[in-house]
Structures are given as C-alpha cells and as structure tokens.
Amino acid sequence: MAVGGGIVPGSGGKQYEARVTPFVVIACVVAATGGLIFGYDIGISGGVTSMDEFLLKFFPSVYAKEKNTTGHDSQYCKFENHLLTLFTSSLYLAALIASFFASATTRKFGRKISMTVGGVIFLIGAVLNGAAMNVSMLIIGRILLGVGIGYANQSVPVYLSEMAPPKLRGALNIGFQMAITIGILAASLVNYGTSKMRENGWRISLALAAVPALIMTIGAVFLPDTPNSLIERGQKENARAMLEKIRGTSEVDEEFADLVEASEVSRQVEQPLKTILERKYRPQLVITSLIPFFQQFTGINVIMFYAPVLFKTLGFGDDASLMSAVVTGMVNVLATFVSIFTVDKFGRRVLFLEGGIQMIICQIGVGALVASVFGVSGTGSFSKGTGNLALALICVYVAAFAWSWGPLGWLVPSEIHPLETRSAGQSINVSVNMFFTFIIGQLFLSMLCHLKFGLFFFFGGWVVTMTAFVYFFVPETKNVPIEEMNRVWKSHWFWGKYIPDDAVGLAHHNTTNNA
C-alpha cells in the first residue's frame, strides 16, 4: 500500500526512486514523539511557577512579592527572582552539555540508542520532580530532564531527515516540531486542570512528564535504525534491506551507492567538530550556528515558558492567565499544520520571510499596547478590550512563529549537512539553541523588569535582522537530496566561493544547476 510514488522533478540535483510507505510514516511519527518531552517541559514550567502553592513551598519571597497588595510595586518586576528562573532554565544548560555526549552516542551506536537513553534519563527526572521535597531535588530533577532532552533533540531530527524521502523530508521532519507544540498544549491543559486542585496540583503537573517519556522510550525500542546509521556502523546488507523497505522499491542502487560513498568520506573524518570548522563547511557552520540563535531571539520562549506569568504580569487573573496560555498553545499546534502542508510545496524561504514580517508587526503592536497601558512606571491594568487585543496579537505572533522559525529552526540545520559533519552539526544546533534558551530563560524576568515594554521592541529588532539574514544568505533546500546539498551552496552568490569544485564532483552525473 504505497501512497503516491515515482520520481518527482525537484529544484535541482538527483531524484531517487522513492514511494511513501506506511512503514516510513509510522517510524517518523514514533520518532517525532521525542518532541513531546521537550514541548511538555516548555509548557509546564511557566504554569507551575505561577501556582501559588508551588511558590509558597519553594519560593516564598516571590509569593510575598506577587501578593503585595499595597499596589506601589511595578507590574513588570513582580516575578524577578534568579532562583525561580534557575528552576526553569537549569534544564537547558544540562541539555546543552548532554548534546555533545549525545553526538558521540548517535554516531557510534546509532540514532535509536540515543533516543532510548534520552527517554530513560528523562523518566527518572520526571519522577524526582513530582516527588520533590526541596529546591535542590527540584533542580536535580530538572537537570536530568535536560540531559534527556539533549539526547532526544540531538538524535530525533537527524533520524527524521535520514528516514524521510527527499520530497517529504520537510513535512516528516516537522513532525518533531508538531510533537513539541502538542506537548506545550498538553502541558497548558494539565496546568489549567491541576491549578484547580486544593493541594499538590503542581506535583501532578511535573510528574505527568513521565507519560511522554514512556511513549518515546517504548517507541524507540521498536524503531528500526536508519540506513545511513547502519552503513556508518558497517552493516551494509542490513542498510540496503532497510533502504528498500523505507523507499518501498528495490530500485535503490543509486541512493544506496551515494549513501555508501558519503559514509566513506565520513569515515575519514576523525574529529567531526574539528572538521566542521574547515573552510568548505563554512556555509553549514554559519547557518547551523545562526539559525538556532535567531530562533531564540524571536522572543518566542518568553511567550511559551512564561505565558501564564506574562499574562499575570499584564494583569490577567489566575484562571485567565492559564487559559490564555491554552489559547496560545492551540494556535501553536494549528499553525504548525500550515507548515507541514506548505514547506515542501512553497519551500523554506517563503515561510521564513512571511513569518518574519508577521512577527515584526505583532511585536510592535504588543509593545505599543503594553506601553500605553503600563507606561514606564508599570502601574495600571488592562481593560477587557485591550487585554483581548494583546492576546489576539500574541496569537497572530505565535502562529507566524509556528509556521516559520519554529519548525524550520530544526529542519534547515538538520538537512544541510553532509554525513561527515551531520552529528556534529546537529550538536552545534542543539547546543546553540539550548545556550540561548538558557540565557533568555534566565534573564527574561529581569529584562522585563528593566526594559519594560521595550522588551517587545528588543525582540522585534532581532526579527528584522534575522529576516534580512534569511533573505540574503539562506538558499532554498526543498526537494534537494541531503547528499546533494553542495550543489545548492556552489550556485549561491555568497557561499559559492567556499565550496571547492571537487566537492560538487561527488554528484557528477545528472547536473542541474539551480541558482
């Protein structure tokens, strides 16, 4: 039962024979559940840190400040507390360090083992968090969750890019981002429910992270390994059989030969992190480092982590602020569907550019609204009308992110690397992402306190920069087989000079240059 099939004319490079088999779709859906653990975690921490019972037990000083009824305190500053932000952001620091160990595991033992290891460590962290008696137990739990996420985020996107046929690589890879958004939405719904409980609501919120971890771990045990990974570990017969199975055809000679050739090149590379610094990998290195950096500076995590805290700060009540987080979570999931259906049709660039422009407009709007209500002093509150307008603008902003920088921030870096630098490239992608997630997570509540409404303009300015960067420096990669990417770089106005002529020679037949 193959859906579609045959050879699809692409935008350049070779086309391999490939059908979309149910087997591939199922493998990719199961692998993408690795995104659930990450999403659940992003969504859960903001809701838990706005729960009174949790604050009273672990962060009494924040609780006292939040409940300050004298009314003299600035709305912008009531959640500023470094230990509280450390609870949220310690996870990302751990993920950053873990992703480097994960790179070696992924390369040596395969993508599948990395996913399993990640799931098990995450499970232990979820149990510790749900049972936490003091702040150190909480933070140790968060660190274990981070290690689990570092492993999952390093291996899942690589797994998806390698399993998917080129013409569907975008859609199947976005399954990972889709799972992240479903995780965030599930977490906001759980928070909304547990906040109604008299006691221990926060424990249930934190312990339920074990559910997505179980799904991912059990799933990973049954997943097949990718042909690329099998070849990399010297199992060529198995790799060929797997390639025939996932492509739904026995005519895989050409693709198999290219994978083996790429693996030979990759085997000569002793130190992938050192190799990626060579001049001929400059375009990949620059894009892999800048895209995750920019993704964090869209300001999205400020909305996602701290949505309930942010809405509380903007003067929504407890229920309203958790509910608003559910609304933004739903928009996030729905808009991600848009990218699944458009990314392989219109390409990556169109989504990047349109999403960027839409985010800039919304950020200026939200900043102006917050400025008009709270001014610089931070006293005041939203009327129902202005509150709803702010929420609407934030939703349109979240939608733009969810079909542009959200999924593409993971897709593009995972699909531009040749095999010899792929694991290293994905590690750089994850670690840059986690490092800046950590920085923004740690500094956001202080930035809100000091930059006030200017915070929205600060991120807006970054979105202008990144949109210009994509326009000039990121070539279109839709429909290009992964092992054929050098052709795209070679024909680019800026990156062409970094690619030696013989690097394109790997794919000497069937040449179609695309500008």
N, C-alpha and C positions, 0 to 999 in steps of 0.2 A: 504494500500500500504506500506508494510514493506520491508525495504531493508535488505537482509541477515537475521540473527536471530539465534535462537537456542542457544546452550551452547558451548562456546569456551574454550578449555583447556588452562588454564593460567599457570603462572610460580609459582603457589602455592596458598594456600588459597582456599576459596569457589568460585564457579561461580554461579551467579544468572541467572535466565531466563531473557533474555532481547533482544528485537528487536530494530533496529534503526528506530524509527518512524520519519516521516517528521515533526511531531509536535516538537520533541526534537531538530531536526536540526534547525528549524525556531527559536525556543526560544533561542537557543545558538547563532545563528547568530545575532539576535536582541540585546542580552545582550552584545555580544562582541563589538558592536558599541561603548560601553563605552571606548574602547581603542582608538577610533578615536580622542576624545577630547585631550587625552594625547599626541598622536602622532602629531596631528596638531600643538600643542603647542611647542613640542620639535623642530619641523622643522621650525616653523615660526619665532622664536625669533632670531636665528642666521642670517637669511636673512634680517630681518628688521634692526638689529643692524649693518648690513653692508651697508644700504642705506644712501646715503649722506644727503638726505632731512631730514630723521629722526634724524641723528646725529647732523645736523646743528641746528634743532629745540630744541632738548633736551640735547645733549651732545656736545656743540660747541668745547670744548677743545680736545675731541677725534678726531673731524673732522679736527681741525687745525693740529694735530699731524700726522693724516693719510695722509693729503695733503702736508705734509712737503716735499718740493722738493729739499732741499739742499743736500739730499742723505747721510747725515752723520749718520742719526738715524738707529739703528738696526731694521731689519725687524721683529725680534722676539718681540719687545716691543711696536709696534705702537698702539695696541688696549688696552694697560693696563690701566684700569680705574675702580675703585671699584664701582662707582655708576652705570656704564654701566653693570657690571656683576651682580649687585644687581637687575637690571631690569629683567635679565634672571632668577636669582636664588631665588628671594623672593617667587616665586611660589612654589618651592619645600619645603621651610620652612613651608609655610602655609599648604601644603598637608600633611606634617609630623604631624603637630598638629591636623589637621582635622581627620586624620585616626583613632585617638584614640576615638574621639566622634563618628565617623562612626561605630566603632566596637560595641559600645553600641546600636546604632540605628539598625544596621544589626541584632543583636541578639534579640532585643526586638520587633522590628516592621517588621522584615523580610528583605531579600536581596533587594527586589523590591523597597521598600520605600527609602532605601539608594541610589539606582541608580537614582530615581526620584529627590530626594533632591539635589544630586550632579549635575544633569543636569541643574536644575533651577538656582542654585548659579553660575554655570559656565557661563550660558547665560548672567546674569547680568554683570559679569566680562568682557565678550567679548564686550558688549555694551559700558561699561566705557572706555575700551582700545581704541576702534575705535573712540570715541569722545574726547579722552584725549587732554587737553589744556596745561598741565604742567606735570612735572616729578611725582608729588605726585599722580595725577589722574592715571597716567600710573601704578604706583606701587600698588595703592589700587586695581585697576582692576586686576593686576597680582595675588594679594593675593586672591581675590575672585575666580579666575580661579584655584588657588592652592587648595582652600577648595573643589571646585567641583571635582577636580582630586583625592583628598584624599578620598572622598566618593566613587567615581567610582572605583578606584583601590583597595579599601578595599572590595567592595561588588561583583564586576564582577567575579574575579577569583573563589571566593567561590561559587557563583551561578553556574558557568560553571562546576566546579568539582562535584557539587551535582546533577545537571541535567543529566550529561552525563552517559551512561552505561560504566562500568569499561573498556571494551576493546577499547572504543573510547575516553576515558577521555582525553588522551594526545592530540589527533587531535582536539577535540572540544575546549579544553582549549586554544590551540594555536591560536584559532580564535581571542582571545584577543590581542595577540602579532601581529597577522596578521593585525588587525584593527589599532594597533599603527603604524605599518610600512606604511600602506596605508595613514594614517594621515600625517606622515612625508613626504611622496612622494607628497601628495596633496599640502602640505604647500610649498615645494620647487618649485612646478609648479606655484603656486599662486605668490610666491615671484618673480619668473622669469618674470611673466607677469606684476606684478604691478611695478617692477623696471623700466619698460619702460615708465611708466606714468610720465607726466610733474610734477604733484603735487598730494599730498595725497595718493600716492600708498601705503604707509605704513599703512594708516588708513584702507584701504580696506583689506590688509593682516590681520590686527589684528581683524577687525570686522567680517570677514568671519568665525572666530572660532565659531560664533553663529550657523552656519549650522550643524556641527557635534553634537553640544549640543542639538539642536532641535531634530535631528534624535534619539539621545539617550533618551531624556526626553519623547518624544511621544511613542517611543518603550517601555520604562519601564512601562508606564501606562498600556499598554495592556499585559504585560508579566504575566504568571502565577507564583505563588510562588513555591519554591522547596519543595518536601515532607519533607525533613529534617527540613526546617524552619517552616512548618505548624505543625509538631509534636512538635517542640520546643515551639510553642505558643499554644499547647494543642488542635489543630484541627485534631484529628486522622482520622475521617471519610474522611474529605477532602483530607488529606495526602494520604490515601490509594487509593482514586479515582485518585488522581494526579499521583501516582506511577504507577498505571495500565495504565494510559494514556501515560505517557512518556516511559514506558517499552514496550508498545504495546502488553501486555499479562495480563490475570487476575491471572496468577500464580506467585504472588509476595509475597506469605506468608513469605518465608524465609527472603527475603531482608527487608520486612516491619518489621518483628519481630526484626531484627538486628538494624534497624533504631530506633525503639521504645526503645530497650534496651540501645542503645548508648545515646538516649535522656534522659533516666532515670539517667544514670551515669552523664551526662552533667548537669542535673538539680540540682544535689547535689553540684555542683560547684558554690560557691557564687562569688568568685573573680577569673575569668579566668586568669588574668595577674599574680596573685599570684600563682595559681595552676600550671601554665606552668613552674614555677621555681622549682617544685618538681623533685626529682631525676629521677623518672620513665619517665619524659618527656624530659630528658636531650638530647637524640639524636635529637628530633624535635626542641628543643630550639636552639641547636648549629647550626644545618643545616639551620633553618629559619633565624638565625642572620647572618651567614657567607655567604650564597649564594647571598643575595642582596648586601652585602658589596663587595664581589668579582665581582659581575656583574658590579658595577660602576668602579671598578679598572681594568676592561679590557681596560678602556680608550675609550669606545665606545661613551660616551656622548660628549667627546671632539670632535669627528668626527661629530656627529649628530647635537649638538647645534650649534657648531661654524664652521660647514663645510665651509660656504661662507667666514667667517672671516679667517679661517685657510688657505683656498685656496688663499685668497687675500694676506695674510701674506707670503705665499710661492711664491708670485709674479704672480699669475694668474690675468688677468684683471677682471673688474666688471662682465661682462657677463659670462666670462669663469668660474668665481668662483661660480656664482649662478647655471650655467649649470652643473658644476661638482657635486654640491650638488644634483641636479636632478638625475644624473647618479648613485651616491651612494644610493639615495633613491630607485631607481628602483631595483638595485642589492639586497637591503634590502628586498623588497617585494618578489622578485622571490625566494630568498634563504629561506625565511620563509616557502614557499610552500614545500620546500625539507623536512623541519622538520615535517610538517603536515603529509606527507606521510610515514615518516620513524620512527617517535617517538614511535608508538605503535608496530612497527614491530621489529626494531633493539634495541629499549629500550633507556632509558635516558643516560646511562653511555657512550655508544658508541659515541653518538653525543657530549657529554661534552668533551670527551678525544680527539676526532678527531678535533673538533672546536678549542680546546685549542692549539694543536700543530700547526694548520694552522695560528692562530693569532700570535703566538710567532714568526714564520718565517717572517710574513709580517711586524711586528713591528720592528724587527731587520733591515729588508730591508729598510723601510721608514726612520728609524733613520740614517742609514748609508748614504742614498741618501741625506737627508737634511744636514747632517754633511759635505758631500763632496761639496755641493753647497754653503751653507752659512757659514760653519765653526763655529767658536766661535764668530766672530765679528758680524755675522748676516747681512753682506752686500753681495750682489750677487743676481742673479735671475736664475730661471730655464730656460734651453733651452726647446724647444718644446719636444724633446725626453725625457729628464729627467723628465719634468713635467708630460708627459703621463705615464711614468713608475711609478712615485709616485702615480698618480691617480689609475693606474691598481692595485698596491699593496694595496692601501687603499680599493679598491673594493673587492679584494680577502679576505681582513681582515673583511670587513663588512659582506660578505657572510658567513664567518666562524661564526661570532657572531650571525648572523640571524638564523642559524640552530642549534646553541648550547646555549650559555649563554643567548641570547635574550629571546626566548620563555621559556626555561627550568628554568630560573631565576624566572619566575612567576608560572610555572606549578608545579615544585617539592615542594616548600614550601606550595602550596595550597592543595596538595594531601596527605601529610604525617601526618596530624593532626587528632586525634580522635575528635568527635563533641565537647567535653567539652572544648578543647583548640583551636578550629578551628578559631573562630572570633579573639581571642587574637593573635593567631599565624599569621594570615593574617595582623593584625595591626602591629605586630613587623616587618613582611616582608616589608610592605609598608613604615613604618617609617624609618627603617634602609636604605632602598633604597633611600627614599627622602632625608634623612640626608646627605648621602654621595654624592647624586646627587647635593645637595646644596653646599657641601664643594668643590666638584670638579668644579662645575659651577662657584663658587665664586673665586676659586684660580687658575683656569686653565690659564687665560691670564697672570697672574703673574708668574705662573710656567713656561710657555712658554718663558717668558722674562728672567727668571733666569736659568732654567735648559737647555734652548735652545734645540738642537736636542736630548739631553739626556732624554727629556720628553718621547720620544717613547721607549727608553730603560727602563725607570722607569716603565711604564705600562707593558712592555714585561716581566719584572721581576715578577710583580704581577701575570701575566697569568701563569708563570711557577709554582708559589706557589699554585694557585687555581686548576690547573690541577692535581697536586700531591694530593691535598686535596680530590678531587673527586675520584681519583683512590683508595685511602685508606679508605675513610670514608663515601662515599655516595653509599648505596646499590641500586640495581635495583628495580624500583617500577612499571614497566609496568604490566598491566593486574591484578594488585592486588586490590580487592575492598577496598575502603577507610577505612571501619570499620575493615579491616583485617590486617592493616599495622603492628600491634605489632609483628605478626609472622615474618615479614621481619627483624625487629630490633633484635628480640630474637635470630635469627640464624646468626647474623652478628658477625664477630670475635671481634670487639671492643665494639659495642653498646650493645651486648647481656647481659653483666653484669648489665646494668642499668634497664633492664626490668624484673619486678617480674614475677614469674611463673604464678600467677593467672591472670595477665593481658592478657596472651595468652589464658587462660582458657575461656574467653568470647566466643571464637570460637572453642569449644572443639570438635565438630564433623568435619569429613572430613579433617583431618590433613595431609597436605603435606608440610613437611619442605623444604624450599629451601635455600641453602647457599648463 
